[in-house]
């Protein structure tokens, strides 16, 4: 017996009986405590979770698959009824489980998974030769960390309900079929449909995952976005025989542009917001501290990790000091973090907003009016290096401060002593180069430190670097998207040939940065401070 779930986006989501055991499972229910976005620091109502998002993707997947079959009579004529039933069930399971392995705080936490390890575990769980061949027997990693973990967890827990494990995993991680000579007869027959389904769930441009979060994030957060007519868009999907597995009917043209524009808006004005970026930085620092506290040594016979496959399952992970932790979620990380409240400045700052630093400039646009640095500029590379050192906790701090400056100075003196003691010309040359680099870095820090002290502002800065925004409208995969104008004649055009969007923009990606300071005693003038940065950058 099917079940209806009320949803603010789609009115009612109908769940067939066969999927209810998956949704009711402890692994899927964990997603209720994994927040969907990191936007709450700016949009407090953005409290939706991965559970509701997964149901939304499940529902859109149903609509999309049925449209794909309906609009592709020529491409599916060789398929049996069983082919279509198996393909749909596997695809819908992938839609439902695509976020099953998300770590606490979603994308902020997933970088703490052991990427190569979980990728190998997934590959080993799929015996199909073609799957291993497409990954070059593990030499290639495809998919984000949470995608790999989601496929791995679902196969291990629900594998007996999934007809084709290889196709299932490919849909989630976005691995297309390459070595077709390794495919079975059944796979070859189903290949056009399989390729289209992979693109439907994991595409660089438009898929049911992106569709749901674009609509849901805007609705739940309250920020203004472009209206997306998902029904019109998905009703126009068909299997394409060319380079791109999916095409769209001409009726979907306007919605296609709207989806990309909505995606651009969310990336540029919401995801890149300096306050949202800073909260993510704090969380990364907190999780790094917790990992250092609770992870066992790598040399241990039974290495245990806070962020692991076992920790997000009911089986759990046995950690030092706290015992077994299972079904790891956002609230667990916050609980563990608050145990360190009096020992961790990052935790205090995360919990107490009156302690938080503030960005000196407040948008990419304002940054662009102050600077003209490019991604390969020596100064930006130095900032990226410092950011990495701080995030890794190399000096035990997460901001540029007196401790960081002293540690860098000590490192300089240590190298200087080595230089004086070494005779070998080649080794001396290498150390001299490192000394020059450190000297430049210390000089830059000194100029910044002196300016801050002169203005009664604490020398205590956090760095967050980002890639400058570039619209998805300029991606080749969007420009070359197949558009069908006549179903009977099968006449196919490309998006760039039929859209009024200017596709000729070609800009190099640049790196920009935010600097955050403590506003305890005074405000910094962004323009004046940028002059100090520009002078320091000449060093």
KOLKETI-616591 format. One record per atom (N, C-alpha, C): residue in three letters; x negated, y, z negated. Coordinates in steps of 0.05 Angstrom, whole numbers, plus 5000, padded with zeros to 4 digits. Layout:
! KOLKETI-616591
AlaXYZ
...
! end
This chain:
! KOLKETI-616591
Unk498349765000
Unk500050005000
Unk498250255000
Unk498850435018
Unk497150675021
Unk497750874998
Unk495951064995
Unk496251264973
Unk495951544985
Unk497651734976
Unk497452004985
Unk496052174963
Unk494152334972
Unk492652514954
Unk493152804963
Unk494052964945
Unk494553244952
Unk491953394955
Unk491653534976
Unk489153684982
Unk489853964990
Unk488354174980
Unk489054444986
Unk488454525015
Unk486754355029
Unk486054415057
Unk487854275076
Unk488354015072
Unk489653845092
Unk492553765084
Unk493553895062
Unk496153825052
Unk496153555038
Unk496353335053
Unk496153075041
Unk494052905057
Unk492352765041
Unk490452575053
Unk491552295047
Unk491952145069
Unk493051875066
Unk490751675064
Unk490751515043
Unk488551325039
Unk489751045041
Unk488850885061
Unk489750615064
Unk488750445040
Unk490250235035
Unk489750065011
Unk486949955011
Unk485849885035
Unk483149755035
Unk480949945025
Unk481450205025
Unk479350395016
Unk479650474987
Unk481850404975
Unk482250474947
Unk480250354927
Unk479350094931
Unk477349984913
Unk474650144914
Unk474050244938
Unk471550404941
Unk471850664925
Unk474050804929
Unk474451064916
Unk474651024886
Unk475850814877
Unk476250764848
Unk473650654834
Unk471650584850
Unk469250474839
Unk467750674822
Unk466150584804
Unk464650754786
Unk462550924802
Unk461550814824
Unk459550954840
Unk460851194854
Unk463251154864
Unk464651374878
Unk465651584859
Unk466651484836
Unk467751674816
Unk465551854804
Unk463051764805
Unk460851934796
Unk460852204811
Unk461752204836
Unk461752444852
Unk463452674841
Unk465252604823
Unk466852814810
Unk465153004794
Unk462752904786
Unk461053064769
Unk458553154784
Unk458753164810
Unk456553274827
Unk457753514842
Unk456853754835
Unk458053994846
Unk457354014876
Unk459254104892
Unk458954104921
Unk456854314930
Unk456954554918
Unk455154764927
Unk453554874904
Unk451755054910
Unk450155194889
Unk451155484888
Unk453655534895
Unk454555814898
Unk455755934873
Unk456055784851
Unk457555884828
Unk456256134815
Unk453756174819
Unk452456414807
Unk453456664820
Unk454456654844
Unk455556884858
Unk458556854862
Unk459556614867
Unk462356554871
Unk463256354849
Unk464156454826
Unk464656284802
Unk466856084807
Unk468556124827
Unk470755934832
Unk469955694849
Unk467455694858
Unk466455474876
Unk465755234859
Unk467855114847
Unk467454894828
Unk468154624841
Unk468654624867
Unk469354364880
Unk466954174880
Unk467553924883
Unk465453724879
Unk465153544904
Unk463153364903
Unk462653174925
Unk464952974928
Unk466452934907
Unk468652744909
Unk470852844928
Unk471753094924
Unk473853204942
Unk472753244970
Unk470253324973
Unk469053354999
Unk469053085014
Unk468352875000
Unk468152605013
Unk470852515023
Unk472952575007
Unk475652505016
Unk476452665041
Unk475552925041
Unk476053085065
Unk474752985090
Unk472252905087
Unk470752795110
Unk472052525119
Unk472852365100
Unk474352115106
Unk476752175123
Unk478252385116
Unk480752455130
Unk480152555158
Unk478152735160
Unk477452845187
Unk476352625205
Unk474852435192
Unk473852205208
Unk476052045220
Unk478152005206
Unk480451855217
Unk481651995241
Unk482052255238
Unk483152415261
Unk481252415285
Unk478652455279
Unk476752465301
Unk476452205316
Unk476451975301
Unk476151715315
Unk478551665333
Unk480851715323
Unk483251665339
Unk483351835364
Unk482452085362
Unk482352255386
Unk480252155406
Unk477952065395
Unk475851955412
Unk476851725429
Unk478251545417
Unk479351315431
Unk481451405452
Unk483151585443
Unk485351675461
Unk484251815486
Unk482151975482
Unk481152135505
Unk478952005521
Unk478351745516
Unk476051625529
Unk476851355541
Unk479051345555
Unk480051085565
Unk478050945583
Unk476651095599
Unk474750975618
Unk472350845604
Unk471350985583
Unk468950895569
Unk469450665550
Unk471950625542
Unk472550405523
Unk474050175535
Unk474350165561
Unk476049965573
Unk474849675570
Unk472249655564
Unk471049395560
Unk471249295531
Unk472149475514
Unk472249405485
Unk474649235479
Unk474249035462
Unk476448875452
Unk477849015429
Unk480148905421
Unk481549015398
Unk479749005373
Unk478348775370
Unk476648735347
Unk474348945347
Unk473248995371
Unk471149195373
Unk472049465361
Unk474449545369
Unk475449805360
Unk476149805330
Unk477249585321
Unk477949565292
Unk475349575275
Unk473449415283
Unk470849405268
Unk469449675268
Unk469349795292
Unk467950055295
Unk469350265278
Unk471950275279
Unk473450475263
Unk472950435233
Unk473250185224
Unk472950135195
Unk470150205186
Unk468150135202
Unk465350195194
Unk464850495194
Unk465850625214
Unk465550915216
Unk466951055193
Unk469450975187
Unk470951105165
Unk469651045138
Unk468550805135
Unk467050755110
Unk464550935108
Unk463250985130
Unk460951165130
Unk461751445123
Unk464051535133
Unk465051805126
Unk465651825097
Unk466851615086
Unk467651615058
Unk465151605040
Unk463151455048
Unk460751405030
Unk458351585038
Unk458651775056
Unk456351915066
Unk454852075045
Unk456152145023
Unk454852295001
Unk454652134976
Unk455051884977
Unk455051714953
Unk452451724937
Unk450251764951
Unk447651774937
Unk446652044930
Unk448352244931
Unk447452514924
Unk446452524895
Unk444252674892
Unk443052704866
Unk444552924851
Unk444052954824
Unk445153184810
Unk444453444824
Unk446353624824
Unk446053884837
Unk445453864867
Unk446453644878
Unk446353604907
Unk443653654920
Unk443353844938
Unk440853874953
Unk438553974936
Unk439254114914
Unk437054214896
Unk435553974884
Unk437053764877
Unk435753534864
Unk434653314881
Unk435553304907
Unk434953074923
Unk431953054929
Unk430453274928
Unk427653274934
Unk426053114913
Unk427253044891
Unk425952894870
Unk426252594873
Unk427752504894
Unk427752224901
Unk425052144913
Unk424351894911
Unk421951794924
Unk422651734953
Unk422151924970
Unk423051924998
Unk422151665013
Unk419551615014
Unk418651375029
Unk419751115017
Unk419951104990
Unk420850854977
Unk423750794984
Unk425550994982
Unk428350934987
Unk428850875017
Unk427151005034
Unk427450955063
Unk426650665069
Unk424550565056
Unk423750285060
Unk425850095049
Unk426950155026
Unk429049985014
Unk431449965032
Unk432250185045
Unk434450175064
Unk433850005088
Unk431450045099
Unk430649895123
Unk430549595116
Unk429549525093
Unk429449245085
Unk432149115080
Unk434149285074
Unk436849185069
Unk438349135095
Unk437249215118
Unk438549175144
Unk436748995161
Unk437448745165
Unk435748555179
Unk435748595209
Unk437448765220
Unk437648795249
Unk435048895261
Unk434048745281
Unk431548815294
Unk431549085307
Unk433749165319
Unk433849425333
Unk433649655313
Unk434649625289
Unk434449835269
Unk431549875261
Unk430149655255
Unk427349675247
Unk425649795270
Unk426249705294
Unk424749805318
Unk425050105321
Unk427450205317
Unk427950495320
Unk426550655299
Unk425850535277
Unk424350665255
Unk421350595257
Unk420550455278
Unk417750365281
Unk416850225256
Unk418550035247
Unk417949875223
Unk417150035199
Unk418550265195
Unk418050425171
Unk416150655174
Unk414850675197
Unk412950895201
Unk414351165206
Unk416951145213
Unk418551385218
Unk420751395197
Unk421151625185
Unk423451665166
Unk425451845180
Unk427951745181
Unk430151895193
Unk432251935171
Unk433252175169
Unk435352235150
Unk434352385126
Unk436052545114
Unk435352685089
Unk435352485066
Unk434152565044
Unk433952375021
Unk436652275012
Unk438652465009
Unk441252374999
Unk442652195019
Unk442152235045
Unk443452065065
Unk442351785063
Unk439751755061
Unk438551495058
Unk439551355033
Unk439651505011
Unk440551384986
Unk443451304987
Unk445051465001
Unk447951405004
Unk448351145020
Unk446951115042
Unk447150875058
Unk446250635042
Unk444050665028
Unk442850445012
Unk444850354990
Unk445850544975
Unk447650484953
Unk450250354963
Unk451350454985
Unk453850354996
Unk453550065006
Unk451250015019
Unk450849745030
Unk450449545007
Unk448949624986
Unk448549444964
Unk451049394948
Unk452749594945
Unk455149564929
Unk457649474944
Unk457849554969
Unk460249494985
Unk459649365011
Unk457249245013
Unk456349135039
Unk458248915050
Unk459548765032
Unk461348555042
Unk463848655055
Unk464448915053
Unk466749035066
Unk466049195091
Unk463449205098
Unk462449355121
Unk461749165143
Unk463149165166
Unk462648975188
Unk459848995200
Unk458749235203
Unk456149265216
Unk454449455200
Unk452549345184
Unk450849505167
Unk449049705182
Unk448049615205
Unk446249785220
Unk447750025231
Unk450049985242
Unk451650205253
Unk452550395230
Unk453250275207
Unk454050425184
Unk451850615175
Unk449450505171
Unk447150665162
Unk446450885182
Unk446550815208
Unk445851005229
Unk447751245229
Unk450351195224
Unk452351415222
Unk451551605200
Unk450751505177
Unk450151675154
Unk447551825157
Unk445451695166
Unk442851825168
Unk442351965195
Unk444151915215
Unk443852045241
Unk441751915259
Unk441451645257
Unk439551505273
Unk440851395298
Unk440251505321
Unk441451405346
Unk439951155356
Unk441251005374
Unk440150765386
Unk438150845407
Unk435650745405
Unk433550805425
Unk432650565440
Unk432050345426
Unk430950105439
Unk433349915445
Unk434649985467
Unk437149835474
Unk436549545482
Unk434049485489
Unk433449205497
Unk433549025473
Unk433449135449
Unk433648965424
Unk436448925415
Unk438449045428
Unk441149025418
Unk442448755425
Unk444348675408
Unk445948435414
Unk447948505436
Unk449248295447
Unk451348345467
Unk453648515457
Unk454348455432
Unk456548615420
Unk455748905417
Unk453348955408
Unk452349235405
Unk452249375432
Unk451349245452
Unk451149365479
Unk453949445489
Unk455849265484
Unk458649325493
Unk459749565478
Unk459149585453
Unk460249795436
Unk458550055436
Unk456350045450
Unk454350255448
Unk455450545453
Unk456950595474
Unk457950865478
Unk459650965455
Unk461250785444
Unk462950865421
Unk461250905396
Unk459250725392
Unk457450745369
Unk455951015369
Unk454851085393
Unk453351325395
Unk455051575389
Unk457451565398
Unk459251795393
Unk459951815364
Unk460351595351
Unk461051595322
Unk458751705305
Unk456351635312
Unk453951735298
Unk453952045300
Unk454452145325
Unk454452435329
Unk456852565315
Unk458952415311
Unk461352525298
Unk460852575268
Unk459052415256
Unk458552445227
Unk456052595221
Unk454052565238
Unk451452695233
Unk450352825258
Unk451053075262
Unk450153215286
Unk448753475277
Unk446953565294
Unk445553815288
Unk447354065293
Unk449654015305
Unk451454235312
Unk454154215298
Unk455854025306
Unk458554005296
Unk459153715289
Unk460153665265
Unk460953395258
Unk463153425236
Unk464353205228
Unk466553215209
Unk465553295181
Unk463053235175
Unk461853315150
Unk461753625148
Unk460553745169
Unk460354035169
Unk463054175170
Unk464854055185
Unk467554175188
Unk468854195160
Unk468753975145
Unk470053985119
Unk468754185100
Unk466054185099
Unk464954365079
Unk465154655088
Unk465154715114
Unk465554995122
Unk468355095114
Unk470354935118
Unk473055015111
Unk473455015081
Unk472554805067
Unk472954775039
Unk471254975022
Unk468755015030
Unk467155205016
Unk468255485016
Unk469255565040
Unk470455835043
Unk472955865026
Unk474655655027
Unk477155665012
Unk476755664982
Unk475055484973
Unk474655454944
Unk472955684932
Unk471155794948
Unk469356014938
Unk470856274939
Unk472356314960
Unk473756574962
Unk472456774981
Unk470156694993
Unk468956885011
Unk470256865039
Unk470357095053
Unk471757105078
Unk470156965100
Unk471556805116
Unk470256665138
Unk472156655161
Unk471156545183
Unk472856525207
Unk474656285205
Unk477156315214
Unk479056095213
Unk478255875233
Unk478255625224
Unk477555405241
Unk479955225245
Unk480855195269
Unk483155025276
Unk482054745281
Unk481654595260
Unk480354325262
Unk482054135278
Unk484654165277
Unk486353985292
Unk485954015322
Unk485854265331
Unk485454325359
Unk482654225368
Unk480654275351
Unk477954195358
Unk477753895361
Unk478653745341
Unk478353455341
Unk480153315361
Unk482253445369
Unk484053325389
Unk482753325417
Unk480553485420
Unk479253505446
Unk476653345449
Unk476153165430
Unk473653005431
Unk473852775451
Unk471652725466
Unk471552495483
Unk468752385484
Unk468452125492
Unk465852005495
Unk464652095521
Unk462252205520
Unk460852305543
Unk458652105552
Unk458352065577
Unk456451875588
Unk453651985591
Unk453252235587
Unk450652355592
Unk448852365568
Unk447152575567
Unk445052605546
Unk446352625519
Unk448652765517
Unk449952805491
Unk452352625489
Unk452552465468
Unk454652255466
Unk457452365464
Unk457852615456
Unk460452725452
Unk460852975469
Unk463252995481
Unk464053235495
Unk466653335484
Unk467453575493
Unk469953705484
Unk471553795508
Unk474253765505
Unk476053875526
Unk475954175525
Unk476654305547
Unk476654595549
Unk478254735527
Unk480354595517
Unk482054705497
Unk480654755471
Unk478254635467
Unk476754655442
Unk474754885443
Unk474455025466
Unk472355215470
Unk472255435448
Unk474555555443
Unk474555775423
Unk473855685395
Unk474755445389
Unk474255335362
Unk471355265359
Unk470055165380
Unk467255095379
Unk465555345371
Unk466155565384
Unk464655815377
Unk465255895348
Unk467755865340
Unk468455945313
Unk466955775292
Unk466655515297
Unk465255335279
Unk462455425275
Unk461055475298
Unk458255565296
Unk458055835282
Unk459856015288
Unk459756275275
Unk460256255245
Unk462156085237
Unk462756035209
Unk460255915195
Unk458955725209
Unk456555605198
Unk454355805194
Unk454055985214
Unk452056195212
Unk452556385189
Unk455156455185
Unk455856635163
Unk455256515136
Unk455856255133
Unk455356135107
Unk452356115102
Unk450756045122
Unk447856015119
Unk446656285113
Unk447456495128
Unk446056755125
Unk446856915101
Unk449556915095
Unk450457095074
Unk451056965048
Unk451356695048
Unk451956555023
Unk449656385014
Unk448856195030
Unk446656015022
Unk444056165017
Unk443556385032
Unk441056535030
Unk441256765010
Unk443456784997
Unk443757004977
Unk441556984956
Unk440157204949
Unk437857184931
Unk438557074903
Unk440957124893
Unk441757014867
Unk442156714868
Unk443356624890
Unk443756334894
Unk441056194897
Unk439256324912
Unk436556214916
Unk435056194889
Unk435356404873
Unk433956404847
Unk434956194828
Unk437556154827
Unk438655944810
Unk437655674819
Unk437355634845
Unk436255384855
Unk433355344846
Unk431855564846
Unk429055564837
Unk428855484808
Unk430655594791
Unk430655524763
Unk431255224759
Unk433255124774
Unk434054844771
Unk431754664779
Unk430354734801
Unk428054574809
Unk425854574787
Unk425454804775
Unk423554814753
Unk424354644729
Unk426954654722
Unk427954504700
Unk427754204706
Unk428454114730
Unk428353834737
Unk425453734737
Unk423653904747
Unk420853834747
Unk419853794718
Unk420653964700
Unk419953934672
Unk421053674660
Unk423553614667
Unk424853374657
Unk423453124668
Unk422753134694
Unk421252914705
Unk418652864691
Unk417253084685
Unk414653054671
Unk415052934643
Unk417352994631
Unk417852904604
Unk418752614603
Unk420452534622
Unk421752274620
Unk420752054639
Unk419452134661
Unk418451934680
Unk416151784668
Unk415951524673
Unk413651374663
Unk411251434681
Unk408851374672
Unk406451414688
Unk406551244713
Unk405451344735
Unk405551204760
Unk403950944759
Unk402050934741
Unk400450684738
Unk401850464722
Unk404150534710
Unk405550344693
Unk406550104710
Unk406649874697
Unk407549634711
Unk410349664721
Unk412049774704
Unk414849814712
Unk415450114711
Unk414650244733
Unk415050534735
Unk417950604734
Unk418750794717
Unk421550884715
Unk421651184721
Unk423851264734
Unk424151544742
Unk426951634736
Unk427051894729
Unk429652014723
Unk431352024749
Unk430152084771
Unk431552084797
Unk430851834813
Unk432551634811
Unk431951384825
Unk434551244832
Unk434351024847
Unk436750874855
Unk438150774830
Unk436650654811
Unk437850544787
Unk439250754770
Unk438150994769
Unk439251194751
Unk441951294760
Unk442651274786
Unk445251364795
Unk447251144797
Unk446450904788
Unk448350674788
Unk449150614759
Unk451150424757
Unk452050344730
Unk449850184716
Unk448050064731
Unk445849904719
Unk444150084702
Unk443450324712
Unk441950514697
Unk438950474698
Unk437550674687
Unk434650674686
Unk433750714657
Unk431950554648
Unk430950574620
Unk428750784619
Unk429251004605
Unk427351214604
Unk426251244576
Unk423651334574
Unk422451374548
Unk423951594533
Unk424151564507
Unk425351754488
Unk428451734487
Unk429751694510
Unk432651714510
Unk434051454515
Unk432651244523
Unk433850994529
Unk435050984557
Unk437250844561
Unk438450804588
Unk440051044596
Unk439551134620
Unk441251344632
Unk442451234657
Unk445051264660
Unk446451144683
Unk448351334696
Unk449051294721
Unk450851464736
Unk450151754733
Unk447551804737
Unk446352074733
Unk447952284749
Unk448652504735
Unk450152714747
Unk449352984736
Unk450753204745
Unk449953474737
Unk449953504706
Unk452053394693
Unk452353434664
Unk450053304649
Unk449053074660
Unk446752944647
Unk444253114647
Unk443753234670
Unk441453414673
Unk441653654654
Unk444053764653
Unk444453994635
Unk444153914606
Unk445153674599
Unk444853574571
Unk441853544564
Unk440353414582
Unk437553374577
Unk436053634576
Unk436853824593
Unk435554084594
Unk435954234568
Unk438454234558
Unk439054384534
Unk437754274509
Unk436854014511
Unk435253914488
Unk432654064486
Unk431754174509
Unk429154324510
Unk429554624508
Unk431954704499
Unk432554994500
Unk430455174487
Unk429455094464
Unk427555254450
Unk424655224460
Unk424255034478
Unk421554984489
Unk421155064518
Unk423355114532
Unk423155174560
Unk424355444567
Unk422755624577
Unk423755894585
Unk425655864609
Unk425155664626
Unk426955634650
Unk429755554641
Unk429955384620
Unk432555304610
Unk433955534597
Unk432455694581
Unk433655924568
Unk434756114590
Unk433156154610
Unk433956344631
Unk436356244647
Unk436455984651
Unk438755864666
Unk441255894649
Unk441155854623
Unk443555864606
Unk444356154599
Unk442456324597
Unk442956604587
Unk442456794610
Unk444556894622
Unk444257064646
Unk442957334639
Unk443057414614
Unk441857674606
Unk438857654608
Unk437657414610
Unk434757384612
Unk433757354640
Unk435657344659
Unk434857284686
Unk433357514700
Unk431557444718
Unk430157634734
Unk432057734757
Unk431257944769
Unk432858064791
Unk431158104816
Unk432358064839
Unk430758104864
Unk430158394868
Unk427758454878
Unk426858734883
Unk428358834907
Unk428658674928
Unk430458734950
Unk432558514952
Unk434858574963
Unk437158404958
Unk438358264983
Unk436958275005
Unk437858135029
Unk435558115049
Unk435957935068
Unk433957905089
Unk433858165106
Unk436258295109
Unk436358545124
Unk434658765111
Unk434958785084
Unk433358985069
Unk430358925071
Unk429758665069
Unk426958575071
Unk425858665098
Unk427358625120
Unk426458695147
Unk425958995150
Unk427459155134
Unk427059445136
Unk424559535121
Unk423459355104
Unk421159425088
Unk418559305099
Unk418759075111
Unk416358925120
Unk416658835149
Unk414358755160
Unk414258645187
Unk412358395187
Unk412358255165
Unk410658015163
Unk411857795180
Unk410057635192
Unk410957395207
Unk410157145192
Unk411156915202
Unk410656665187
Unk407756585185
Unk406056685204
Unk403256605204
Unk401456815191
Unk402657025180
Unk400957235167
Unk399557115142
Unk397057195138
Unk395557095116
Unk396857145089
Unk398057385086
Unk399257455061
Unk401657275054
Unk403357225074
Unk405657045070
Unk404756765063
Unk402556675076
Unk401556405070
Unk400556395041
Unk399456615031
Unk398556615003
Unk400956594985
Unk403056744991
Unk405556734975
Unk406756454975
Unk406756324998
Unk407756045000
Unk406055854983
Unk403555894984
Unk401655734968
Unk402255764938
Unk402556024929
Unk403156074901
Unk405855954893
Unk407855984910
Unk410455864904
Unk410355564900
Unk408755434917
Unk408455144915
Unk407055074888
Unk405055224881
Unk403555174856
Unk405455204832
Unk407155414833
Unk408955464811
Unk411055254809
Unk412255174832
Unk414254964831
Unk413154694822
Unk410654644828
Unk409354404819
Unk408354424790
Unk408454664779
Unk407654694751
Unk404654654747
Unk403054734767
Unk400154684765
Unk398854814741
Unk399855054734
Unk398655204712
Unk400555214688
Unk402655054689
Unk404555044666
Unk406455274665
Unk406555434686
Unk408455664687
Unk409955654713
Unk412255804714
Unk413755804739
Unk413956094750
Unk412356274740
Unk412356544751
Unk409456654752
Unk409056854769
Unk406456994770
Unk406257164745
Unk404457094727
Unk404157244702
Unk401257234693
Unk400757324669
Unk397957334659
Unk396657054657
Unk398356854651
Unk397256574649
Unk396356484677
Unk398056534697
Unk397356464725
Unk394856614734
Unk394656874728
Unk392357034735
Unk389856934722
Unk389956864696
Unk387656764682
Unk386756494693
Unk388656314698
Unk387956054709
Unk386556084736
Unk387456264752
Unk386256314778
Unk383456434775
Unk383156604755
Unk380556724749
Unk378556514739
Unk379556344721
Unk377856124711
Unk376955944733
Unk378755894752
Unk378155724775
Unk375955854792
Unk376156114794
Unk374156264810
Unk371356244796
Unk371256284770
Unk368756264755
Unk367555984757
Unk369255784756
Unk368355504758
Unk367055454785
Unk368355554806
Unk367255514833
Unk364655674836
Unk364555904824
Unk362156074826
Unk359755934813
Unk360255804790
Unk358155644777
Unk357255414794
Unk359155284807
Unk358455064825
Unk356755164849
Unk357555394859
Unk356055514882
Unk353155564875
Unk352755664851
Unk349955734842
Unk348355484837
Unk349655264830
Unk348155014824
Unk347654834848
Unk349054884870
Unk348854704893
Unk346654804912
Unk345254614923
Unk343054674942
Unk343954634971
Unk345554434976
Unk346354365004
Unk347754605018
Unk346654685041
Unk347854915055
Unk350754875064
Unk351354625073
Unk354154575082
Unk356154595059
Unk355354475035
Unk357054485012
Unk357354775002
Unk355054925003
Unk355155204995
Unk357055365012
Unk357155305038
Unk358855455057
Unk361755395051
Unk362355145044
Unk365155075037
Unk366055215012
Unk364355214992
Unk365055344966
Unk365255644970
Unk363455754987
Unk363556044992
Unk366256125005
Unk367155965023
Unk369756015036
Unk372056015015
Unk371955814997
Unk374055794976
Unk373856034957
Unk371356114951
Unk370956344933
Unk372156604946
Unk371656644972
Unk372756874986
Unk375756874985
Unk376956634989
Unk379856614988
Unk380956694960
Unk379756574940
Unk380656634912
Unk380156924905
Unk378057044915
Unk377457324909
Unk379657494921
Unk380557434946
Unk382757584958
Unk385257554942
Unk385857304933
Unk388357264918
Unk388357414892
Unk386057414878
Unk385857554853
Unk386057854857
Unk384957954879
Unk385158244885
Unk388058324890
Unk389558154905
Unk392458204910
Unk393958204884
Unk393558004867
Unk394857984842
Unk394258224824
Unk391758314824
Unk390958544808
Unk392458794816
Unk392658844842
Unk394059084851
Unk397059074843
Unk398258844846
Unk401058814838
Unk401358854808
Unk399658724793
Unk399758734763
Unk399359024754
Unk397459164765
Unk396959444757
Unk399359624762
Unk400659584785
Unk402959744792
Unk405259694773
Unk405759444767
Unk407959374748
Unk407459494721
Unk405059464711
Unk404359564684
Unk404659874683
Unk403860004705
Unk404060294706
Unk406960384705
Unk408760214714
Unk411660274714
Unk413160144692
Unk411660044671
Unk412859924648
Unk414659684654
Unk413859534675
Unk415259284683
Unk413459054677
Unk414358844663
Unk412658614657
Unk411558484682
Unk409058404680
Unk407758254702
Unk408857964699
Unk411057904712
Unk412457654709
Unk414257614733
Unk413257534756
Unk414657524781
Unk415157234790
Unk417457184800
Unk418056924813
Unk418156974843
Unk417056784858
Unk417056794888
Unk418956584899
Unk420556664918
Unk422156474933
Unk421856544963
Unk420756364979
Unk420456405007
Unk422756265023
Unk423356375046
Unk425556265062
Unk424856305092
Unk426056135108
Unk425956175137
Unk427956385145
Unk427156575161
Unk429056775170
Unk431256645187
Unk433556765185
Unk435956655198
Unk435756655229
Unk436556435240
Unk436856415270
Unk439456265276
Unk441156385291
Unk443756275296
Unk443656005309
Unk445555825300
Unk445855565313
Unk446855585341
Unk447855815349
Unk448855855376
Unk446655825397
Unk444155865387
Unk441855855406
Unk440455585407
Unk441555385392
Unk440455115394
Unk441154995421
Unk439154865434
Unk439754725459
Unk442054535458
Unk442354395435
Unk444454195433
Unk447254325433
Unk447454585426
Unk449954725429
Unk450254835457
Unk448154955468
Unk448255065494
Unk448954855516
Unk447954605511
Unk448354395531
Unk450654215524
Unk452354295505
Unk454654135497
Unk456554095521
Unk457353845527
Unk459053785550
Unk461953885545
Unk462954035565
Unk465754135564
Unk467254025588
Unk469453885584
Unk470953765606
Unk473353935613
Unk473653995639
Unk475854175648
Unk478154015661
Unk477453785671
Unk479653625683
Unk479153335676
Unk480953225660
Unk480552945651
Unk480552745674
Unk482252795694
Unk482452615716
Unk479952615734
Unk478952855740
Unk476552865757
Unk473952835742
Unk474152845715
Unk471852805697
Unk469753025702
Unk470653265710
Unk468753475716
Unk467653585690
Unk464953575687
Unk463653655662
Unk461953905667
Unk462254105650
Unk460554345650
Unk459054345623
Unk457054525621
Unk455654565596
Unk456654815582
Unk456354825556
Unk457355055540
Unk456255315550
Unk453655315557
Unk452355565565
Unk453455675592
Unk454755495607
Unk455855575633
Unk458655685631
Unk460055635608
Unk462855705607
Unk463455895583
Unk461355955567
Unk461856125544
Unk460756405549
Unk461956605535
Unk461056875538
Unk458856945518
Unk458156745501
Unk455956785481
Unk453356825496
Unk451757035489
Unk449157075501
Unk447156865491
Unk446256695509
Unk444556475501
Unk441556525507
Unk440856765515
Unk438156805524
Unk436256905502
Unk437256925477
Unk435557015455
Unk433456805448
Unk430956885446
Unk428856695440
Unk426856825421
Unk427356795395
Unk425656915375
Unk424156695359
Unk421656755353
Unk420156575335
Unk421356595307
Unk421356365294
Unk422256355266
Unk420156485249
Unk421056645230
Unk419256775212
Unk419856695183
Unk418056735165
Unk418456685137
Unk418656955123
Unk420756985106
Unk420857215089
Unk420957125060
Unk420857315042
Unk420657235014
Unk422157434996
Unk423057324973
Unk424157484952
Unk422157484929
Unk421957704915
Unk420557724890
Unk422457814868
Unk422457664846
Unk424357724824
Unk422857814800
Unk423858024786
Unk422558134763
Unk424458174740
Unk423358214716
Unk424958254692
Unk425558554688
Unk428058624688
Unk428958904686
Unk429358984657
Unk427458914640
Unk427858974611
Unk427359264604
Unk425459384618
Unk424759664611
Unk425159864633
Unk425459774657
Unk425859974679
Unk426359834705
Unk427359994724
Unk427959894751
Unk425659954770
Unk425259764788
Unk423159794808
Unk424459914833
Unk423160094846
Unk424060204871
Unk422960024894
Unk424759914909
Unk423959714930
Unk422059834950
Unk422660084958
Unk420960214979
Unk418160254968
Unk417960364944
Unk415260414932
Unk413760164927
Unk415159954917
Unk413759704912
Unk412859574939
Unk414459604960
Unk413659484986
Unk411059614996
Unk410659864989
Unk408160004997
Unk405759874983
Unk406059804957
Unk403959664943
Unk403459394955
Unk405559244963
Unk405258984975
Unk403759015002
Unk404559215017
Unk403259245044
Unk400259315041
Unk399659475020
Unk396759535016
Unk395259285007
Unk396559134989
Unk395258894979
Unk394858685001
Unk396758685020
Unk396758485041
Unk394458525061
Unk393258765061
Unk391058825079
Unk388558685070
Unk388358605044
Unk385958485033
Unk385258235048
! end
